[in-house]
Amino acid sequence: MELRRAALLVAAVLWGGAGAVGAGRAGAPAVGDLGGTVHVHLEEGAADPVDAWRAQRDNLAEGRRIAELDYKSARARSAIEASFAAVEARLRGDPRR
């Protein structure tokens, strides 16, 4: 049974691929046919668009993170300066504090 199945598989492959042998490769369209495959070739040195998109996304995320850290740092600096000002005012006896 297995031998028969293998023989049928070989026959099907040979019969199905016989028409493409003259064309040069299996599945190639006949001469004059439009075909359904689009081949895309990137030039040498051209960046991969997906990698470029990921790099841009990473740069934007890094920029947001840096801005967030700057904002938090400025708020912390402001809170520390306000605390120092309150202590100095208390030491001088400023009635506002």
C-alpha distance (Angstrom), angle and dihedral (degrees) to the residues before:
residue distance angle dihedral
M1 . . .
E2 3.80 . .
L3 3.81 91.1 .
R4 3.79 90.7 52.9
R5 3.81 91.6 48.3
A6 3.82 91.2 49.3
A7 3.80 91.4 48.2
L8 3.82 90.8 51.2
L9 3.81 90.6 49.1
V10 3.81 92.1 51.0
A11 3.81 91.1 46.6
A12 3.81 91.5 49.8
V13 3.79 92.2 49.5
L14 3.78 92.6 48.1
W15 3.80 93.4 45.2
G16 3.84 93.6 45.9
G17 3.81 95.0 45.1
A18 3.81 96.5 44.2
G19 3.79 93.6 85.1
A20 3.79 93.1 51.7
V21 3.80 95.4 51.1
G22 3.80 90.9 79.3
A23 3.81 90.8 48.3
G24 3.79 92.4 55.4
R25 3.79 100.8 -115.7
A26 3.77 138.9 38.0
G27 3.76 114.8 -91.3
A28 3.80 94.8 16.5
P29 3.79 115.4 148.3
A30 3.78 118.7 -111.7
V31 3.79 118.1 -100.4
G32 3.80 109.7 -75.7
D33 3.82 93.3 18.1
L34 3.81 117.4 122.4
G35 3.79 95.2 -137.4
G36 3.78 125.9 -155.4
T37 3.79 102.0 -110.5
V38 3.78 127.5 94.8
H39 3.78 116.5 -160.1
V40 3.79 116.2 -154.2
H41 3.79 119.6 -163.8
L42 3.77 120.6 -173.1
E43 3.75 116.4 -146.7
E44 3.75 117.1 -113.0
G45 3.76 109.5 -86.6
A46 3.81 93.9 19.7
A47 3.78 112.9 136.3
D48 3.77 119.6 -119.8
P49 3.84 107.4 -106.2
V50 3.80 92.2 -139.5
D51 3.81 91.7 52.8
A52 3.81 90.4 47.3
W53 3.81 90.6 51.1
R54 3.81 91.9 48.8
A55 3.81 91.4 48.3
Q56 3.82 90.6 50.8
R57 3.81 91.3 48.2
D58 3.81 90.7 48.9
N59 3.82 91.7 48.4
L60 3.80 91.2 50.9
A61 3.80 91.3 49.0
E62 3.79 90.8 48.5
G63 3.81 90.6 49.7
R64 3.81 90.7 51.3
R65 3.79 90.8 48.8
I66 3.82 92.1 50.0
A67 3.82 90.9 49.2
E68 3.80 90.4 49.1
L69 3.81 91.6 50.6
D70 3.82 91.0 48.4
Y71 3.80 90.4 50.6
K72 3.81 93.2 49.1
S73 3.79 90.6 45.9
A74 3.80 91.6 51.6
R75 3.81 91.1 49.5
A76 3.80 91.8 49.1
R77 3.81 90.8 47.6
S78 3.81 89.9 50.0
A79 3.81 91.9 50.1
I80 3.81 91.6 49.5
E81 3.80 92.1 47.9
A82 3.82 90.2 49.2
S83 3.80 90.1 51.3
F84 3.80 91.8 50.1
A85 3.81 90.8 48.0
A86 3.82 90.6 51.7
V87 3.82 91.8 50.3
E88 3.81 92.1 47.8
A89 3.79 90.9 48.2
R90 3.80 90.7 51.5
L91 3.78 91.6 49.1
R92 3.82 91.6 51.0
G93 3.77 90.8 47.1
D94 3.77 94.7 -117.9
P95 3.82 106.8 178.0
R96 3.81 92.1 -144.3
R97 3.79 91.1 70.3
